Amino acid sequence: MPWDLRSIRNRPPTARQLECLKIVAEWVLARGFPPAVREIGDRMGIRSTNGVIDHMLLLEKRGLLERADMDSRSIRITEAGWTLLGVKPGCCPHCGATKPTTTPELG
């Protein structure tokens, strides 16, 4: 059954998708570049990179993340993604984000 992009964009991300987004944000803010898919999987406890990619694809469909195919560190959080995380645009060398107003905590 094909996904309806409009319904996906209008629904909030699941807890695991939000965890994935927060991991990317923390990594970018701490290091200035995005994590590799395998590094995200390590933090989430997912062994298969396909499992991580599934979460990222849904985050892309929701307009919270962008990435280029076949490029390990091409993940970019969109303005909508940063807004969801409480981060205002400004100074991150990778994407223009500032430090979050509250530190994203993984639950």
TIMI-89321 format. One record per residue (C-alpha): residue in one letter; x, z, y. Coordinates in steps of 0.001 Angstrom, whole numbers. Each point is the difference from the previous one (the first is absolute). Layout:
<pts>
{'a' {X Z Y}};
...
</pts>
This chain:
<pts>
{'m' {0 0 0}};
{'p' {1627 -1053 3300}};
{'w' {487 2603 2703}};
{'d' {-2103 -183 3129}};
{'l' {2595 300 2768}};
{'r' {-2543 1239 2549}};
{'s' {-1099 2915 -2188}};
{'i' {3613 943 -796}};
{'r' {1012 11 3685}};
{'n' {-2933 2253 891}};
{'r' {734 2653 -2630}};
{'p' {2631 2691 524}};
{'p' {3057 -83 -2265}};
{'t' {-25 2111 -3150}};
{'a' {2144 3132 -198}};
{'r' {2685 -1867 -1988}};
{'q' {21 -2927 2430}};
{'l' {339 2440 2896}};
{'e' {2839 1712 -1853}};
{'c' {1745 -3375 -332}};
{'l' {-474 -712 3717}};
{'k' {1344 3445 954}};
{'i' {3072 -481 -2199}};
{'v' {781 -3285 1751}};
{'a' {-546 1620 3420}};
{'e' {2208 3007 -753}};
{'w' {2734 -2271 -1350}};
{'v' {-83 -2305 3034}};
{'l' {-11 2875 2486}};
{'a' {2865 1768 -1803}};
{'r' {2205 -3020 -757}};
{'g' {-1088 -2808 2340}};
{'f' {-761 -2434 -2827}};
{'p' {-2710 -165 -2691}};
{'p' {404 1167 -3593}};
{'a' {229 -2340 -2960}};
{'v' {-3000 -183 -2340}};
{'r' {1905 1932 -2677}};
{'e' {833 2780 2487}};
{'i' {-3704 338 845}};
{'g' {-774 163 -3720}};
{'d' {2596 2736 -498}};
{'r' {-1610 2114 2743}};
{'m' {-3516 -615 -1364}};
{'g' {932 574 -3635}};
{'i' {-844 -3595 -954}};
{'r' {2439 -1656 -2394}};
{'s' {-1402 -3516 260}};
{'t' {711 -1939 3179}};
{'n' {-3245 -1883 -695}};
{'g' {-1901 3259 480}};
{'v' {1579 481 3432}};
{'i' {-629 -3632 909}};
{'d' {-3690 439 -873}};
{'h' {-263 2861 2508}};
{'m' {1867 -2030 2621}};
{'l' {-2224 -3058 -524}};
{'l' {-3092 2087 700}};
{'l' {1675 1507 3083}};
{'e' {733 -3564 1148}};
{'k' {-3634 -1006 -555}};
{'r' {-1049 2982 2102}};
{'g' {2319 -1189 2786}};
{'l' {2240 3083 -165}};
{'l' {3147 -1584 -1425}};
{'e' {1750 -3371 23}};
{'r' {2735 -1300 -2263}};
{'a' {1714 -3248 -889}};
{'d' {-40 -1068 -3635}};
{'m' {3237 262 -1953}};
{'d' {1799 2052 2658}};
{'s' {851 3519 -1067}};
{'r' {-69 1688 3404}};
{'s' {-2497 -2173 1851}};
{'i' {-2706 2686 229}};
{'r' {-1385 546 3502}};
{'i' {-2725 2425 1029}};
{'t' {-2464 -1635 2371}};
{'e' {-1238 1543 3234}};
{'a' {-3206 989 -1828}};
{'g' {2091 1729 -2675}};
{'w' {2016 1978 2546}};
{'t' {-3200 943 1821}};
{'l' {-1517 1272 -3259}};
{'l' {3109 2160 -498}};
{'g' {-119 1339 3571}};
{'v' {3095 -1850 1206}};
{'k' {61 -1626 3431}};
{'p' {1980 -3216 697}};
{'g' {3289 435 1774}};
{'c' {3500 541 -1348}};
{'c' {554 -607 -3725}};
{'p' {2723 -2677 -289}};
{'h' {-1774 -1563 -2982}};
{'c' {-3570 -214 1246}};
{'g' {-317 1566 3449}};
{'a' {-1601 3248 -1178}};
{'t' {851 3434 1339}};
{'k' {229 3212 -1947}};
{'p' {-3434 998 -1256}};
{'t' {-1984 2488 2072}};
{'t' {-364 1906 -3267}};
{'t' {2343 -425 -2918}};
{'p' {-1782 -1847 -2817}};
{'e' {-186 2379 -2924}};
{'l' {-326 -1249 -3530}};
{'g' {-2583 1982 -1899}};
</pts>
